[in-house]
Amino acid sequence: MKTFDYFKPSTLVEALELYEKCGNLAQILMGGTDLVVNIDNNLVAPDYLVDLKGVPEFRRLELADSHLEIGASVTFSELIESSAVRDHFPVLWEASRTVASNGVRNRATLVGNICSAVPSADSAPALLVLQALVVVQNRAGAREVPIADFFLGPRRTVLVPGDIVTGIRLPLPSGSFGSNYIKMGRYDGEDLAQVGVGTFVNDEGAVRIAFGAVAPKPVRAYEAEEFLKDRVLTESVLEQAVPLAMKSISPISDVRASKEYRVHISGVLLKRSLRASSSRLQGKDPEYGMSLV
């Protein structure tokens, strides 16, 4: 293993200065559940490691009047334990419960999950249907990036050297809504998604659909969403929506599933997820957290 210099800044200003100085020779450490494994396997070899766990601002998990602030070091376990997440953003709560194992969830962060930018990231479909904003900061200032614009491809994002994701901002949904995240893996337990689907419907007729693990990056199914807008989600309507949604995905075959299987299962899971979201909008079962696979 290559040796590296280790830094642990205690303020955001110090972190930004360090990261800019180190440039693309540095890696940011937060939860470390991906990074430490990659370093151990010589997949990455940083000259500098900037550990951000000591920055107090990154611990923030606060509900404001119009949004939820999730700091960069907030773990999946903390999201699962949060009543604000459970009550106001249950699709993220549901997705967080599917991430790896208890041990990993105790360390892994939501921000780290999206910054890794793997197409199968469980948090991504939930964040897409919640229309999350990614808060990015560098020495020049801060900016908000819509989550739909954040991913560029496998392990690629809009971040440039000097950028640090300080958190995620979730707008509070207005009115009544129902949502769902459903994941198909090869087995129960700690496995990456073969297909992940997130859906959201509200009492204003809006429908949002997002897929993970079936394209080079997590994607929204905008054409299917437009078709479903203001419609009653009958079985006939759902059947018509499936081929429209499939236009947004381009799965590959790999060790976890063939592309043909992924296409088929994407349609199956989409209908299950939309049924669940529609039923929850009406205050009916299934309860959040209940497996639909």
N, C-alpha and C positions, 0 to 999 in steps of 0.2 A: 504494500500500500504506500502511495506517495505521501510524504509528510506535508503538512500545511500549517499556516499560522492561524491561531484561533482568537477571535475577538468577541466580546459580549458587551455591547453598548448598553447604557442604562437610560438613554433618552432617545427620542426620535431624531433630534438634530444630530446627535453623535452617530446614530445608525446611518443616516443619509450621507454624512460626511465620509464615513468609513467605506460605505458601499460604492460611492462615487469614486473614491480614491483607488479602490481595488479593481473597479471595472469588471470586465468579463472574466477576470481571473478568480473571482469570488463566487461562492455559493452561499445562499441564505439558509440558515437552519432555524426551523420552527419546531414542528413535531418530530421531524427527522425520520418518519416511518418509511419514506421512499429514499431520501437522500443518504441516510446511513447505509442502507443496503446497497445502493448504487456505488458508494465509495468503497465499501467492503469488497464488492465484485469488480472493482476497477473500471466501472462504466463511466464514472466521472472522476476527475482528478484535480480538485481545486487547489490553488495556491493559498487561498484565504477562505476561512469559514467565519461567517458573521452570524452569530447566535442572537436572535431577536427576542428571546423569551423574557429578557429582563426589562423590556420597555413597557412601562405601566399602561400606556394608552392602548396597547394591543390586547389587554385583558378585558376590554369593555364589551359587555353584553347588555345593552340598555334599550328599553322600549320608550320611544318619544311619542309625541302627538300624531305624527304622520309616518313614522318608519321605525324599524328595528336596526340598531347598530350592532354589528358583529365584528369584534376586533380580530386582528390577524392571528392571535395566539389562542383563540377560543377553540376548544376541542369538540369533537363530535359527542363525547359523553356529556359535556356541559350543555350542548344544544338539546340533547335528549332529556336532560334533567330540568330544562328551562320551561316554566309554565307559559312564558310569553311566546316561545316557539311553538309549544304544544297547542296553545289556544288560538293563536293568530296566524301561524304558518305551519299547519299540521302536515302539509306535503313535505316540508323540509325535515320535520320531526320524523316522519315515516321513512324518508330516504336515509336519514342519519342512522337509523336502527339497522340498516342493511349493510353498512360499511364494515367489512372485515370482521374482526373479533372484538370482544370487550377490551382486551389488552391494547389492541391497535387504536380503538376509539378513544381510549384514555390519553393517548399521545397525539394522534393525528388531528390536524386542524382543518376547518372548512376552507380557509384561504390556501393552505398547502395543497389541498385536493384539487382546487381549480388551477393553481399555478403549475402543478404537474402536467395538466392539460392532456391526460390520457383520455381517449374517446369514451372509455367505459366508466368514467368517474360518476359515482352514484349521486353526488350532490348536484351535478350539472343539470339534469332534466328538471329537478325541483326548482333550482334557481332560475332557469329559463322561463318556466311558467309563472314564477313569481315576479318576473321582470326586475331582477336584482341589478343593482349598480355596484361595480367594483371600484373602490376608492384607491387611487394610485397617487403616490407622492414621490417627488424627487427634489433636488435642491432648488429648482425653479418654481415649485409650487405643487398644488394638488389638482387632480382632475377626477371626474367620474366617468367610468366606461360602462355602458350597458353590457350586461353579461352576454347578450347575443353577438356583440362585436369583439368580445374578449378573446375567444378561441380562434386561432388561424389554421390549425391542423394538429396532427399528432405531436404532442409535447411542444407546441408552438403557441405563443400568445402575443398580444400587442405590446407586451413589456419590452423596454429597451434598457441597456445598461444605465444604472443609476436609479431605476424605478423600484419602488417598494410598494407592495400592496398592503395598505394599513388596515383594511377592513372591507366589509360588505354591508351595503345599505339595502334593506328590504322595505319597499313601500307597503304600508298597511292596506290590505284589501278593503274596499268599501262595500257595504251591503252584505248580503248573504252569499255564500260560496260553498262549493264542494271541490275537493282535490284528492289526488291519489298519486303515489309512486309505486310501481310494480316492477319487479326485477326477476328475470329468469337466469339462474345459474345452473351449473352442471350437477350440483348437489346442495343440500342444506349446509349452511355454515359459511366458512370463510372462503368465498370464491368471487372472482370478478364476474361482472354481468356478461351474459351472452347477448341479452337485450335488456335495456332499461327504458321504461316509459313513464313520463310524468304528464298529468292532465289537470286542468283547472277549469271550472265552469262557475258562472255567477248568475245572480238574479236579473242582470241586465242583458242576458243573452250571449255574453262573451264566452268563447271556448279557446283554451290554449293547450297545445300539444307539443311535447318535446321528447326526443329520442336520444339515448346514449348507446354506445357500442355498435352502432350500425352505420356509421359514416366516419370520415376522417376527423370529425369533431362533433361534439353534441350539437343537435340541430332542432329548430322549431319546424313544425309542419304547417306553414302559413296557408297553403292552398286548402288543406282540409279544415283548418280553423275558420276560414272565410265561408266555406260551404256550410259548416255546422252552426254558424252564427245565427241566433234567434230561432233555431229549429228545435223542436221536441226530439230528444235523442231516442227515437224508436229503433227497433232492430233493423228495419229497412233503411233508415237514415244512416245508421252505423255501418251497414254493409256498403253503402254508397261512398262513405267517407274513407274507408280503408284504402282503396286504390289511389285516392288523392294523397293520402298521407304517405304511401309508399314511394311517391315521387320525390320525397325529401330525403330519402335514405339511400345509401350505396354501400351495403355491407360487403365484407370480404370473408373468405374462408380462412380459419386459423385453427389452432389446437383446441379451441373451445367450442367451435360450431362452424358449419358450412354456411356460405352466404345464402343458399336456398332455405336452410332451416331458419336463419335469422329473419329473412323476409316473411316467411310463414308465421313465425312466432310473433313478429312485430305486429302483424294484423290481429292476431288472437289477443295479445296483451293490450293493444290499443282499445279494443272493444270492451274488455274487462275493466280497464282503468276508467274509461268514459262512463260505463254503467255505474261504477262505484262513485265517481265524482258526482254524477247526476243524482244518485240516490242520497248521497250525503248532503247535497244542496237542499233536498227536501226533508232533511232531518231524520233520515232512515239509515239502516245498516248498509254496508258493513262498517263496524267501528274502525277508527284509525289504528293502524298497526296490525290489523288482521291480514293474514296471508291470503292472497288471491291466486296463488300458484298451486 
